[in-house]
Amino acid sequence: MVLARLFAVIDGREITQMVRATPTGTFARRLWFLYEWLTGRELDLPNLGKLGLVPVVDPAQQFALDGGEPSARHKVIDNLPGTPAFCPMVWRTPALVAASAKRLDLRARAAVDRINPDLVARAAAFMLLNDSKSSFAIEGERPSGNRTVRWGQAIAQAGTGQLTLAELDRLQRIVIGDARFVPLGLRTEGGFVGTHDRDTNDPIPDHISARHEDLRDLVDGIVAYADRTLAGGYDPVVAASALAFGFVYVHPFADGNGRIHRWLIHHALAAAHYNPPGLIFPVSAAILRRIDDYRQVLQSYSHALLPEISWSRTALGNVEVVNETADFYRFFDASLHSHFLYECVEQTIMEDLPAEVRFLKAFDRFNRGVQQLVDMPSAKVELLRKFLAQHEGHLSGRARDREFAVLSDNEASEIETLYRDTFEASDAEKIDVELLPAPGGRVDESFRPSS
């Protein structure tokens, strides 16, 4: 972003002079390329002759594409993850290098391969629904069962097709459900996240969205970023974080941005085949558990952005941005966002998947044990389990008097013992995801969930 703002005011002839002074230098070539890339203005310089190519992004310093497109004019390789329309960058911090090296995708696949396919399918169905519910809960909503299921189906389809504006529009329609009071499609006015003064109705923004005049170009850039990072072998979790958080900062729709933002995480991971086939990582559930951290990550950039945006109040209490702000949404540092997302993905693999498999195994054992005592439909067994879970392994007086009044005292006592033995044993059962061999065959003892 610094270069974008600098090049907007600096005379291109100064860059030309710097390049002419050392035309074969790696710094000069990168500067030359970035000036023309960011401004779209060609400098008065001839194409370079035979010379070895250098990457625009130093992959030892920042995450970059594995390959890239060679520029014969500048003798560089364009390994930037995005285009001038949208290109967040991520520093290769020690924490992110360590997170990437864990190869969570391989560990998840290895763990799933050791689990009965039927259990995996049942765990996947639960985690999908849980992610859908959690995504609404993050927004403070408790939707109907039908809306939750429809959004879960949309999450399940993430990564199966190419990201387009039309697809984003379709997702917004699914999220909103009843669109009578919400305009669909890209905003046609300003937008902000925050509250209003009760007396004056003046906006009190926590975040100001991109200008509506810039939305089409920014969304096109987001779409291009998704395609470019996928094709270029970019780290999938880093790509997902920059893509999703970039989208929510732009806030292109009047409503539904938060849930689509989290859908984009699923899209980037699934498109890169990062998660095992048929299984989504319930990232929204992990985010919901860490909602304060999530808000801090969002605010780490949106609050810093507020002083840079000039705006005025509209007649209807909205904001109208009066300065050029598009670059703030095109180019930002997504390092903190990537670190947060890596922790959430790790949590889903280390905790959520094993916990759900353990639960299903325990329930199957409990169900079989109950059936040996008394003939009972599985739905009734599940209700029985819920009552026992609510009262630490004991049936409440209400349950004994009403729903399970037909059970004898001996049957009730045996079922209570069966529940405690079954589910307490399941808590001790381990699925050793963390001790799976690291790439290369060595066990990585440092692989543990972040605190």
PEUR-V47350 format. One record per residue. N is the residue number from 0. SS is DSSP state (helix for helix, strand for strand, loop for the rest). PSI is psi in degrees with one decimal (none if undefined). Layout:
n=N ss=SS psi=PSI
n=N ss=SS psi=PSI
//
This chain:
n=0 ss=loop psi=-35.4
n=1 ss=helix psi=-45.4
n=2 ss=helix psi=-39.3
n=3 ss=helix psi=-43.7
n=4 ss=helix psi=-36.2
n=5 ss=helix psi=-47.1
n=6 ss=helix psi=-20.5
n=7 ss=helix psi=-21.8
n=8 ss=helix psi=-17.8
n=9 ss=loop psi=148.6
n=10 ss=loop psi=126.2
n=11 ss=helix psi=-23.3
n=12 ss=helix psi=-28.0
n=13 ss=helix psi=-41.3
n=14 ss=helix psi=-41.0
n=15 ss=helix psi=-44.6
n=16 ss=helix psi=-40.1
n=17 ss=helix psi=-41.6
n=18 ss=helix psi=-40.4
n=19 ss=helix psi=-28.3
n=20 ss=helix psi=-36.9
n=21 ss=loop psi=70.1
n=22 ss=loop psi=-23.4
n=23 ss=loop psi=-2.7
n=24 ss=loop psi=143.2
n=25 ss=helix psi=-38.9
n=26 ss=helix psi=-44.8
n=27 ss=helix psi=-41.1
n=28 ss=helix psi=-41.5
n=29 ss=helix psi=-43.5
n=30 ss=helix psi=-43.4
n=31 ss=helix psi=-49.0
n=32 ss=helix psi=-48.4
n=33 ss=helix psi=-34.2
n=34 ss=helix psi=-49.5
n=35 ss=helix psi=-33.8
n=36 ss=helix psi=-42.3
n=37 ss=helix psi=-35.3
n=38 ss=helix psi=-22.7
n=39 ss=loop psi=8.5
n=40 ss=loop psi=130.6
n=41 ss=loop psi=130.0
n=42 ss=loop psi=158.9
n=43 ss=loop psi=70.9
n=44 ss=loop psi=140.9
n=45 ss=loop psi=155.8
n=46 ss=loop psi=144.7
n=47 ss=loop psi=153.8
n=48 ss=loop psi=-147.9
n=49 ss=loop psi=124.5
n=50 ss=loop psi=143.7
n=51 ss=loop psi=143.8
n=52 ss=loop psi=144.3
n=53 ss=strand psi=146.1
n=54 ss=strand psi=145.9
n=55 ss=loop psi=-44.4
n=56 ss=loop psi=129.4
n=57 ss=loop psi=109.3
n=58 ss=loop psi=-12.3
n=59 ss=loop psi=-17.4
n=60 ss=loop psi=-38.6
n=61 ss=strand psi=154.3
n=62 ss=loop psi=134.9
n=63 ss=loop psi=167.9
n=64 ss=loop psi=149.6
n=65 ss=loop psi=-42.3
n=66 ss=loop psi=-117.2
n=67 ss=loop psi=173.5
n=68 ss=strand psi=124.6
n=69 ss=strand psi=140.0
n=70 ss=strand psi=106.5
n=71 ss=loop psi=-30.8
n=72 ss=loop psi=-44.3
n=73 ss=loop psi=-8.8
n=74 ss=loop psi=50.3
n=75 ss=strand psi=164.2
n=76 ss=strand psi=120.1
n=77 ss=strand psi=92.5
n=78 ss=loop psi=21.7
n=79 ss=loop psi=142.3
n=80 ss=loop psi=-19.0
n=81 ss=loop psi=-160.9
n=82 ss=strand psi=174.5
n=83 ss=loop psi=-17.1
n=84 ss=loop psi=-24.0
n=85 ss=strand psi=114.5
n=86 ss=loop psi=71.1
n=87 ss=loop psi=150.5
n=88 ss=strand psi=155.0
n=89 ss=loop psi=126.2
n=90 ss=strand psi=143.0
n=91 ss=loop psi=73.5
n=92 ss=loop psi=158.6
n=93 ss=helix psi=-38.4
n=94 ss=helix psi=-40.7
n=95 ss=helix psi=-35.2
n=96 ss=helix psi=-43.5
n=97 ss=helix psi=-40.4
n=98 ss=helix psi=-42.8
n=99 ss=helix psi=-36.5
n=100 ss=helix psi=-17.9
n=101 ss=loop psi=-20.1
n=102 ss=loop psi=60.5
n=103 ss=helix psi=-30.1
n=104 ss=helix psi=-44.1
n=105 ss=helix psi=-37.5
n=106 ss=helix psi=-40.5
n=107 ss=helix psi=-42.7
n=108 ss=helix psi=-42.5
n=109 ss=helix psi=-39.3
n=110 ss=helix psi=-43.6
n=111 ss=helix psi=-37.0
n=112 ss=helix psi=-22.3
n=113 ss=loop psi=0.4
n=114 ss=loop psi=143.7
n=115 ss=loop psi=129.8
n=116 ss=helix psi=-34.7
n=117 ss=helix psi=-41.1
n=118 ss=helix psi=-40.0
n=119 ss=helix psi=-43.7
n=120 ss=helix psi=-41.8
n=121 ss=helix psi=-39.9
n=122 ss=helix psi=-39.5
n=123 ss=helix psi=-41.0
n=124 ss=helix psi=-42.0
n=125 ss=helix psi=-46.4
n=126 ss=helix psi=-33.0
n=127 ss=helix psi=-48.6
n=128 ss=helix psi=-38.8
n=129 ss=helix psi=-38.5
n=130 ss=helix psi=-41.0
n=131 ss=helix psi=-48.2
n=132 ss=helix psi=-43.1
n=133 ss=helix psi=-37.3
n=134 ss=helix psi=-39.4
n=135 ss=helix psi=-39.7
n=136 ss=helix psi=-35.4
n=137 ss=helix psi=-33.6
n=138 ss=loop psi=3.6
n=139 ss=loop psi=23.4
n=140 ss=loop psi=148.2
n=141 ss=loop psi=84.8
n=142 ss=loop psi=168.4
n=143 ss=loop psi=163.0
n=144 ss=helix psi=-36.5
n=145 ss=helix psi=-42.9
n=146 ss=helix psi=-39.1
n=147 ss=helix psi=-44.2
n=148 ss=helix psi=-43.2
n=149 ss=helix psi=-40.7
n=150 ss=helix psi=-34.9
n=151 ss=helix psi=-39.5
n=152 ss=helix psi=-37.6
n=153 ss=helix psi=-39.6
n=154 ss=helix psi=-41.1
n=155 ss=helix psi=-27.1
n=156 ss=loop psi=-6.9
n=157 ss=loop psi=136.5
n=158 ss=loop psi=-5.3
n=159 ss=loop psi=-15.7
n=160 ss=loop psi=177.0
n=161 ss=loop psi=142.2
n=162 ss=loop psi=130.3
n=163 ss=loop psi=165.6
n=164 ss=helix psi=-38.5
n=165 ss=helix psi=-37.9
n=166 ss=helix psi=-40.0
n=167 ss=helix psi=-39.4
n=168 ss=helix psi=-42.4
n=169 ss=helix psi=-42.0
n=170 ss=helix psi=-39.3
n=171 ss=helix psi=-39.8
n=172 ss=helix psi=-38.6
n=173 ss=helix psi=-44.2
n=174 ss=helix psi=-46.4
n=175 ss=helix psi=-40.3
n=176 ss=loop psi=-85.8
n=177 ss=loop psi=106.0
n=178 ss=loop psi=15.2
n=179 ss=loop psi=-27.7
n=180 ss=loop psi=6.4
n=181 ss=loop psi=121.2
n=182 ss=loop psi=133.1
n=183 ss=loop psi=160.6
n=184 ss=loop psi=-178.5
n=185 ss=strand psi=142.2
n=186 ss=loop psi=148.5
n=187 ss=loop psi=13.0
n=188 ss=loop psi=-179.1
n=189 ss=loop psi=173.9
n=190 ss=loop psi=149.5
n=191 ss=strand psi=161.6
n=192 ss=strand psi=126.4
n=193 ss=strand psi=-149.4
n=194 ss=strand psi=-177.3
n=195 ss=strand psi=146.7
n=196 ss=loop psi=129.7
n=197 ss=loop psi=-33.6
n=198 ss=loop psi=-42.6
n=199 ss=loop psi=-13.4
n=200 ss=loop psi=17.2
n=201 ss=loop psi=140.8
n=202 ss=strand psi=140.9
n=203 ss=strand psi=87.0
n=204 ss=strand psi=139.0
n=205 ss=strand psi=-26.5
n=206 ss=strand psi=138.2
n=207 ss=strand psi=126.9
n=208 ss=loop psi=168.4
n=209 ss=loop psi=152.0
n=210 ss=loop psi=143.2
n=211 ss=helix psi=-25.5
n=212 ss=helix psi=-21.6
n=213 ss=helix psi=-4.0
n=214 ss=helix psi=-44.8
n=215 ss=helix psi=-44.0
n=216 ss=helix psi=-40.2
n=217 ss=helix psi=-42.7
n=218 ss=helix psi=-39.3
n=219 ss=helix psi=-38.3
n=220 ss=helix psi=-38.4
n=221 ss=helix psi=-43.3
n=222 ss=helix psi=-44.5
n=223 ss=helix psi=-37.7
n=224 ss=helix psi=-43.5
n=225 ss=helix psi=-43.8
n=226 ss=helix psi=-42.7
n=227 ss=helix psi=-43.6
n=228 ss=helix psi=-35.5
n=229 ss=helix psi=-46.3
n=230 ss=helix psi=-26.2
n=231 ss=loop psi=9.5
n=232 ss=loop psi=27.5
n=233 ss=loop psi=150.3
n=234 ss=loop psi=120.5
n=235 ss=helix psi=-37.5
n=236 ss=helix psi=-39.8
n=237 ss=helix psi=-43.1
n=238 ss=helix psi=-43.5
n=239 ss=helix psi=-41.2
n=240 ss=helix psi=-46.7
n=241 ss=helix psi=-41.2
n=242 ss=helix psi=-50.2
n=243 ss=helix psi=-46.7
n=244 ss=helix psi=-33.1
n=245 ss=helix psi=-42.0
n=246 ss=helix psi=-45.8
n=247 ss=helix psi=-27.9
n=248 ss=helix psi=-40.8
n=249 ss=helix psi=-41.1
n=250 ss=loop psi=62.1
n=251 ss=loop psi=-19.7
n=252 ss=strand psi=160.4
n=253 ss=loop psi=-30.7
n=254 ss=loop psi=156.5
n=255 ss=loop psi=-0.3
n=256 ss=helix psi=-40.1
n=257 ss=helix psi=-44.3
n=258 ss=helix psi=-36.5
n=259 ss=helix psi=-36.7
n=260 ss=helix psi=-44.3
n=261 ss=helix psi=-30.2
n=262 ss=helix psi=-36.0
n=263 ss=helix psi=-30.6
n=264 ss=helix psi=-48.5
n=265 ss=helix psi=-40.9
n=266 ss=helix psi=-49.7
n=267 ss=helix psi=-41.3
n=268 ss=helix psi=-43.7
n=269 ss=helix psi=-40.8
n=270 ss=helix psi=-32.6
n=271 ss=loop psi=4.6
n=272 ss=loop psi=38.3
n=273 ss=loop psi=-36.0
n=274 ss=loop psi=154.7
n=275 ss=loop psi=149.2
n=276 ss=loop psi=133.2
n=277 ss=loop psi=3.1
n=278 ss=loop psi=128.5
n=279 ss=loop psi=145.9
n=280 ss=loop psi=123.0
n=281 ss=loop psi=68.5
n=282 ss=helix psi=-38.2
n=283 ss=helix psi=-35.2
n=284 ss=helix psi=-40.5
n=285 ss=helix psi=-39.9
n=286 ss=helix psi=-42.5
n=287 ss=helix psi=-38.1
n=288 ss=helix psi=-24.4
n=289 ss=loop psi=44.1
n=290 ss=helix psi=-35.1
n=291 ss=helix psi=-41.5
n=292 ss=helix psi=-40.5
n=293 ss=helix psi=-45.7
n=294 ss=helix psi=-38.7
n=295 ss=helix psi=-38.2
n=296 ss=helix psi=-45.2
n=297 ss=helix psi=-43.7
n=298 ss=helix psi=-18.9
n=299 ss=helix psi=-30.0
n=300 ss=helix psi=-42.4
n=301 ss=helix psi=-37.0
n=302 ss=helix psi=-37.5
n=303 ss=helix psi=-24.4
n=304 ss=helix psi=-28.6
n=305 ss=helix psi=-45.7
n=306 ss=loop psi=-16.8
n=307 ss=loop psi=-5.8
n=308 ss=loop psi=125.2
n=309 ss=loop psi=129.5
n=310 ss=strand psi=161.9
n=311 ss=strand psi=159.9
n=312 ss=strand psi=137.3
n=313 ss=loop psi=170.1
n=314 ss=loop psi=-28.5
n=315 ss=loop psi=12.0
n=316 ss=loop psi=18.2
n=317 ss=loop psi=-177.4
n=318 ss=strand psi=145.9
n=319 ss=strand psi=113.5
n=320 ss=strand psi=131.0
n=321 ss=loop psi=3.1
n=322 ss=loop psi=169.8
n=323 ss=loop psi=122.7
n=324 ss=loop psi=-2.2
n=325 ss=helix psi=-38.3
n=326 ss=helix psi=-28.5
n=327 ss=helix psi=-27.1
n=328 ss=helix psi=-21.9
n=329 ss=helix psi=-42.5
n=330 ss=loop psi=107.2
n=331 ss=loop psi=163.0
n=332 ss=strand psi=111.9
n=333 ss=loop psi=23.3
n=334 ss=helix psi=-48.0
n=335 ss=helix psi=-38.6
n=336 ss=helix psi=-40.1
n=337 ss=helix psi=-40.3
n=338 ss=helix psi=-43.3
n=339 ss=helix psi=-45.8
n=340 ss=helix psi=-39.1
n=341 ss=helix psi=-40.1
n=342 ss=helix psi=-38.3
n=343 ss=helix psi=-43.2
n=344 ss=helix psi=-42.2
n=345 ss=helix psi=-40.3
n=346 ss=helix psi=-39.2
n=347 ss=helix psi=-34.7
n=348 ss=helix psi=-41.5
n=349 ss=helix psi=-30.2
n=350 ss=helix psi=-52.4
n=351 ss=helix psi=-50.1
n=352 ss=helix psi=-50.8
n=353 ss=helix psi=-38.5
n=354 ss=helix psi=-41.2
n=355 ss=helix psi=-39.4
n=356 ss=helix psi=-42.1
n=357 ss=helix psi=-42.5
n=358 ss=helix psi=-45.9
n=359 ss=helix psi=-40.6
n=360 ss=helix psi=-44.4
n=361 ss=helix psi=-41.7
n=362 ss=helix psi=-39.9
n=363 ss=helix psi=-41.6
n=364 ss=helix psi=-41.1
n=365 ss=helix psi=-43.7
n=366 ss=helix psi=-45.4
n=367 ss=helix psi=-40.9
n=368 ss=helix psi=-40.4
n=369 ss=helix psi=-42.3
n=370 ss=helix psi=-28.5
n=371 ss=helix psi=-24.2
n=372 ss=helix psi=-41.7
n=373 ss=loop psi=142.4
n=374 ss=loop psi=114.7
n=375 ss=loop psi=133.8
n=376 ss=loop psi=151.1
n=377 ss=helix psi=-36.2
n=378 ss=helix psi=-36.9
n=379 ss=helix psi=-34.2
n=380 ss=helix psi=-39.8
n=381 ss=helix psi=-40.3
n=382 ss=helix psi=-40.0
n=383 ss=helix psi=-44.9
n=384 ss=helix psi=-40.6
n=385 ss=helix psi=-42.7
n=386 ss=helix psi=-43.5
n=387 ss=helix psi=-38.9
n=388 ss=helix psi=-33.6
n=389 ss=helix psi=-20.0
n=390 ss=loop psi=37.6
n=391 ss=loop psi=45.1
n=392 ss=loop psi=9.0
n=393 ss=loop psi=146.7
n=394 ss=loop psi=130.1
n=395 ss=loop psi=163.9
n=396 ss=helix psi=-37.5
n=397 ss=helix psi=-45.7
n=398 ss=helix psi=-39.3
n=399 ss=helix psi=-31.0
n=400 ss=helix psi=-23.9
n=401 ss=loop psi=-84.9
n=402 ss=loop psi=-34.5
n=403 ss=loop psi=37.7
n=404 ss=loop psi=-24.4
n=405 ss=loop psi=-12.7
n=406 ss=loop psi=139.5
n=407 ss=loop psi=165.1
n=408 ss=helix psi=-40.0
n=409 ss=helix psi=-42.6
n=410 ss=helix psi=-43.9
n=411 ss=helix psi=-42.4
n=412 ss=helix psi=-43.2
n=413 ss=helix psi=-37.2
n=414 ss=helix psi=-39.1
n=415 ss=helix psi=-43.2
n=416 ss=helix psi=-42.2
n=417 ss=helix psi=-42.8
n=418 ss=helix psi=-49.7
n=419 ss=helix psi=-42.6
n=420 ss=helix psi=-39.9
n=421 ss=helix psi=-51.8
n=422 ss=helix psi=-29.6
n=423 ss=helix psi=-36.9
n=424 ss=helix psi=-36.0
n=425 ss=helix psi=-30.6
n=426 ss=helix psi=-27.6
n=427 ss=helix psi=-13.6
n=428 ss=loop psi=137.3
n=429 ss=loop psi=139.5
n=430 ss=loop psi=104.7
n=431 ss=loop psi=65.8
n=432 ss=helix psi=-38.8
n=433 ss=helix psi=-16.5
n=434 ss=helix psi=11.9
n=435 ss=loop psi=146.7
n=436 ss=strand psi=136.6
n=437 ss=loop psi=162.2
n=438 ss=loop psi=128.3
n=439 ss=loop psi=-8.4
n=440 ss=loop psi=-10.1
n=441 ss=loop psi=138.8
n=442 ss=strand psi=125.9
n=443 ss=loop psi=97.6
n=444 ss=loop psi=-15.4
n=445 ss=loop psi=-4.9
n=446 ss=loop psi=98.7
n=447 ss=loop psi=153.7
n=448 ss=loop psi=141.8
n=449 ss=loop psi=143.8
n=450 ss=loop psi=none
//
